[in-house]
């Protein structure tokens, strides 16, 4: 069974929220920096928006990261350690 990658809109939204919070910014502050409404930022963070390249660039600038950082897939879960001793 193959594992499907995360929806790019979901990955973008999760990354945008993570970097926004890391920067200590509210959705309103990011919206102001981007020149959009706060509801638009909220919609992007929830993975509901199919953003343009220009919006991607503005979002990255607003939270201080590269556009590529906003597109990274969610980190894979670390495999569990085996409790068996060799």
HELIX and SHEET records of a PDB file:
HELIX    1   1 UNK A    8  UNK A   22  1                                  15    
HELIX    2   2 UNK A   27  UNK A   34  1                                   8    
HELIX    3   3 UNK A   38  UNK A   45  1                                   8    
HELIX    4   4 UNK A   53  UNK A   63  1                                  11    
HELIX    5   5 UNK A   67  UNK A   71  1                                   5    
END                                                                             
